[in-house]
Structure formats: C-alpha cells, structure tokens
C-alpha cells in the first residue's frame, strides 16, 4: 500500500472522523498528524476515499481528551454531522 503522500502530493491524511460530538455538530477526530498546525486551515477536505472528497470551511477546533473537536461551517447539529 502506498503512503498518502505518494498517492497524491496535494492532500495529506491528517486524521479520521470518529463520530459526532454533542448536539452542536462538532466532529470528534482521531489525529494522525504529528503537528496540530496541519488542522489550522480555513478549509479541509473530508471523504471516505481520495476520489470522493468534499470541501468544508473550518469554523473552529479544540483539543479534547486526546482527540480534536472540529467545527465545520454549515454543520449546525448532530444530524448534519452524521
């Protein structure tokens, strides 16, 4: 299996969405990146595979119990986060 950087140099695998967190639409993310600064972007691309990514504007993020809680624009509730 090729590493992510060998598949497409324009994208980096920095984490995996585990589940929604709370009722406001935050996402609990397992962090793969060694530096949290990689999450500090205006836009992130999320998807099940590289050829099915969707662009999301980042509204906020914070550390929580060894994970990251990510808030995305236009995701304003638990149902939308699913």
Residue, then its C-alpha position, 0 to 999 in steps of 0.5 A: x500500500x502506498x503512503x498518502x503522500x505518494x498517492x497524491x502530493x496535494x492532500x495529506x491524511x491528517x486524521x479520521x472522523x470518529x463520530x459526532x460530538x454533542x448536539x452542536x455538530x462538532x466532529x470528534x477526530x482521531x489525529x494522525x498528524x504529528x503537528x496540530x498546525x496541519x488542522x489550522x486551515x480555513x478549509x479541509x477536505x473530508x471523504x471516505x476515499x481520495x476520489x470522493x472528497x468534499x470541501x468544508x470551511x473550518x469554523x473552529x477546533x479544540x483539543x479534547x481528551x486526546x482527540x480534536x473537536x472540529x467545527x465545520x461551517x454549515x454543520x449546525x447539529x448532530x444530524x448534519x454531522x452524521 
